[in-house]
Amino acid sequence: MTSLTTNAVVEKTASEKENFFYGFSVNGDEVFCREAYENANGLLAHLDNVGALLEEMLKMADLTRVEVHGPPEELEKLKAPLAHF
């Protein structure tokens, strides 16, 4: 994955109102994305905002794990929308 691609996603995420932080780190050939949102709606808005860039990134790398943490009522809102992950 190129830094140009990760930089583009970070820049696009900067305008999201319910985003607390968003960034990438690299360990060898693995790239980790760490992000936090105020609530489930913030995460869903993020996915809508960066959808095209995420599709581009997934052509270059395999998604090996997704973890979502939060209160049960917020996690419930994400089950259906994130089922494809």
VOGU-460100 format. One record per residue (C-alpha): x, y, z; residue in one letter. Coordinates in steps of 0.25 Angstrom, whole numbers, padded with zeros to 4 digits, always signed. Layout:
XYZA
...
This chain:
+0000+0000+0000M
+0006+0013-0004T
+0007+0025+0006S
+0000+0033-0005L
-0013+0025-0003T
-0012+0025+0013T
-0009+0040+0012N
-0022+0042+0004A
-0030+0034+0013V
-0025+0042+0025V
-0027+0055+0018E
-0041+0051+0014K
-0044+0047+0029T
-0040+0060+0035A
-0053+0067+0032S
-0062+0056+0039E
-0069+0062+0051K
-0070+0049+0059E
-0056+0045+0057N
-0047+0045+0069F
-0034+0040+0062F
-0030+0033+0050Y
-0016+0028+0045G
-0007+0017+0040F
+0005+0010+0045S
+0014+0000+0038V
+0021-0013+0044N
+0029-0020+0033G
+0019-0023+0022D
+0006-0021+0031E
-0001-0008+0031V
-0010-0004+0043F
-0021+0006+0043C
-0025+0011+0057R
-0038+0020+0057E
-0048+0024+0067A
-0062+0030+0066Y
-0072+0037+0075E
-0082+0026+0072N
-0087+0016+0062A
-0092+0027+0053N
-0078+0033+0052G
-0072+0020+0047L
-0083+0018+0037L
-0081+0032+0032A
-0066+0030+0031H
-0069+0017+0022L
-0078+0025+0013D
-0068+0036+0012N
-0056+0028+0009V
-0063+0016+0002G
-0056+0018-0012A
-0042+0020-0006L
-0045+0007+0003L
-0048-0001-0010E
-0035+0004-0016E
-0027+0000-0004M
-0033-0014-0003L
-0028-0016-0018K
-0014-0015-0012M
-0015-0022+0001A
-0023-0033+0008D
-0032-0029+0020L
-0028-0039+0031T
-0036-0034+0043R
-0046-0023+0047V
-0048-0020+0062E
-0059-0011+0067V
-0061-0008+0081H
-0072+0000+0088G
-0084+0000+0096P
-0094-0012+0093P
-0105-0002+0087E
-0095+0004+0078E
-0089-0009+0073L
-0103-0014+0070E
-0105-0003+0060K
-0092-0008+0053L
-0095-0023+0051K
-0103-0022+0038A
-0095-0011+0031P
-0081-0017+0035L
-0085-0032+0032A
-0077-0032+0019H
-0065-0030+0027F
